[in-house]
Amino acid sequence: MVKRVRSIFLSDIHLGTRACQAGRLLEFLRAYESEQLFLVGDVIDFWAMRSRGIYWSEDQNTVVQKVLKRARHDVQVIFVPGNHDEAVREHVGTSFGNIRVERDYLHTAADGKRYLLVHGDEFDQVTRYHKWLARLGDRAYALLVHLNVWLSWLRRNLGVPGYWSLAGFAKRKVKGALTFIFEFEEALARHARHRGADGVICGHIHAAAQREVDGIAYLNCGDWVDSCTAIVEHLNGTMELVHWQATTAPAATSSLLGAATPAAEFPEKSSPPSPQDRIAA
């Protein structure tokens, strides 16, 4: 049964790469309809396509067609580019296929609360000031993708249940990664407060979350490489973090009033995605 919501927020889809879980995203889009669709950066991975070649599956093509179709049928579609599709930032203020490109966007929810939409790479010191290191990390991520495919195959053949993510393991165990995430969240919250917003909705670090940071609602969409998560706004303005579990029904993982739910703490998934570590964000 299709679920009607007011808004859908997606980020870090990484179309054009083998890591993109376009099939699961299509399942999610078929399960949810909305009045507004917000694409919060890294929708298309130009970085990977330039360095490793283009991988474009039928499912990825269908994702693009489905988004364009919604834009043609009275769904407001806003695209806030990220660092992997930063070339689109040259077209801020214009529209293509009824999709509006914005540097950032202030969204007013049904309950009157205002949320600042930014991808978040501007608040990542590595991406902003050491792009060569970020690109090196992108190549390291490609190796992780390859390794995780083999690890998933081995686990299946050994009868080990569930999916184990290299990215999730790193985020849980590496102190530096956790410190980065906390600092990132705090920086976004400060920026949202400076802009007069009640909350911020972002992506970039592939760590889905919904929590309050210093009185500001912090919502990270996660990604469609590892966690397969999205933010939805219900008709009454309530925000919800949804973890798509490749089933016929959506699985809600938290609400705005609930506890924080980082991607690393989600239940294990039945179908193995390829990992995306923070360094490749």
Sequence and secondary structure as in RCSB ss.txt:
>XXXX:A:sequence
MVKRVRSIFLSDIHLGTRACQAGRLLEFLRAYESEQLFLVGDVIDFWAMRSRGIYWSEDQNTVVQKVLKRARHDV
QVIFVPGNHDEAVREHVGTSFGNIRVERDYLHTAADGKRYLLVHGDEFDQVTRYHKWLARLGDRAYALLVHLNVW
LSWLRRNLGVPGYWSLAGFAKRKVKGALTFIFEFEEALARHARHRGADGVICGHIHAAAQREVDGIAYLNCGDWV
DSCTAIVEHLNGTMELVHWQATTAPAATSSLLGAATPAAEFPEKSSPPSPQDRIAA
>XXXX:A:secstr
  EEEEEEEE    BTSTT  HHHHHHHHHHEEEEEEEE S SB HHHHHHH     HHHHHHHHHHHHHHHTT 
EEEE   STTGGGGGGTT EETTEEE SSEEEE TTS EEEE  SGGG HHHHH HHHHHHHHHHHHHHHHHHHH
HHHHHHHTT  S   HHHHHHHH HHHHHHHHHHHHHHHHHHHHTT SEEEE SS   EEEEETTEEEEE   TT
TT EEEEE TTS EEEEE  SSSS  EEEETTS    GGGS   SS      GGG 
